Amino acid sequence: MDGEKSDTELDYESDVDLDADLHAETGSDSNDAAAAAAEPAPSERPAETVGWKAEGEDIVIQVYDERPGPQHNLGTTAVPLDYFFLMFPLALIKIFVEQTNLYASQCMRSKPNSTWYDTDLDEMRAFLAIQIMFGIKCLPRLWMYWSEDPRYNDPWISAIMPIGRFKNLSRYFHV
């Protein structure tokens, strides 16, 4: 294996003139390549030739005169639900309904579900409300919200919809 390099050895050619190779590829004559080789490396060039200026320029910062924070046109009599509908307008919830029903029908082509029926706007709003309530009253298991044990049961959630329907909506919810 004298003179041969193994696959693990790296071949470094430090004496190769990369600028000459570049000019050869672009069709430049050898005089241009020699001139490029004589030019100093970018790190050796004076600052003004590589885009930097020796003296700094004044930076102009425009005055920010806009009102910061979320902007809305709700009056002083607005209730929390009004703020919720700023983030989740009715048109968006209608898209949730449409996409959930579409996704359910697509899924049931391969695996039928006899307990599913299309959802509507009111039921989707109730589903979202339950999801928000899960963040307020946290229980370790989903079934506990519908439990008959008064330590876990949430009468508000269990009165909105049965657990089976909630699970179906959770399975096919799609946005």
N, C-alpha and C positions, 0 to 999 in steps of 0.2 A: 504494500500500500504506500510505497514511497511516491511522493509527488501527488498522490490522490488525497482529497479531503473527504472526511466522513460526513454523513448527513447531519451530524450534530455540531460540526464546526461551522462557524459563520465566516463568510468571506467578506472582509472589509477592504475596499479599495480606496484608500485615503488620498491617492494621488490623482484621482479622476477629476477632470475639470467639468463640473456640472453645467456651467454656463456654455462651454464649447459644445457639449452634447445638445443643449437646448437650441443653440443657433444652428447646429447641423440639422436638427429635426425641422426647423422652420425654413431652411433653405438659405440662411445668411451665409455670406462668404467667410473665409477663414480670417480675413482682416478684422471683421466685426467681432469674431470670437476671441481674437487676441486682444482687442481693445477691452472687451468685457472681462477677460481674465485679468487684465492690468488694473481694473477698477477696484477700489477698496470694498471690502465686505460691508454690509449695511451697518454693522456694529461699529465699524471704523470710520464711517462717513460723518461729516459735521452734522449737527442736529438739524439745521435748516434744510438739508437735502433729503431727509427722510420724513418730512411732514411736521416736525416739531419746530417751534420758534423759540429763540433764545429768551425773548421777553414775553411775559404773559399778557393777555388781553383782559380788559375788564369784562366781568360776567354780568349780564343784565338779567335780573330776576323780575318777572312781571308780578305785580301785586295781585293776590288772589282775593277777589271781593265777592265770591259766591257764598251763599249760606251753606255751611257744612251740615252733614247728617242726612238722614232720609227725608225726602220731600213728599208731601201729600197735601191734599186739599180738604181733609176732614175737619169739621168744625169742633168746637169745644164740647159739644154734646155727644161726640162719637163714643161708642162702646167697644170693648175688646173685639167683638165679632167684626166690626167695621175694619179694624186693623188686620184681622185674619184675611178678610176678602181683598185687601190690598195685595197680599202675597199669593192668595189662591182665588183669583177671580172665577166667577161662575163659568166662564168660557173654558178655563183650564180644567175645572171639575167635569165639565161635559166631555172633554177629551179623555179624561180618566175613565169615564163610563164607557165611551165608545171603544177605547183600546182594550179595556178589560173584557168587554163582551166579545170583541174580535179575537182576542187571545184565547179566551175560553173555548170558542167555537173551533179554533185551530187545534187546540190541545185535545179536544174531544173526538177529533177525527181518528186519532190513534188510540186514545184511551177514553171511552165513554164514561160520563159521570151522570147518573140518573137524578142526582139531587141538585144539579145546577140549573138555574134559570137566570135569564139576563137581569142585570142590575139596572137601576135607574138613578137619576140625579139625587133624590132624597136619600136613598140607601147609601150611595157613595159618600154623601156628606156625613151620614151617621157613622160609616166605616172610618172616615178620617177623624171624626170626633173621638171615637174609641181609641184610635192610635195615639192621639194627643193625651188622652186620659191615662194610657199605659205609662207615659212619661211622668205623670203626676203621682199616681199610685202604683208603685212598682212591686209586683209580686214575682216570685221565682218561676212559677209555672203558669201557662196560659189558662188551663182549666180552672185555676183558683178563682178567677174573676167570676166564673159562673157556678162556683161551688155552693152547695147548700150549707156549708159550715159558715156561720156568721163572722168568724174571724177573718175569712178570706173574701167572701162574697162581696161583690160590688153591685148593689141593687140598681144603680144607674146604668152600668154597662150591660148587665144581664137583662134589663128591661128593654134595651134598644133592639137587640137581635140575639137569636140563639147562637150558641157556640158553633154548631154545625155550619150555619150560614156564614159566620165570621171566618171560619176556616176555609170555606169555599172561596170567599172573596179574597182572602189572603193568598190562596193558591193561584188564582188567576189575575190578581191585580197587576196591571201592566200600564206603563206610561212610556 
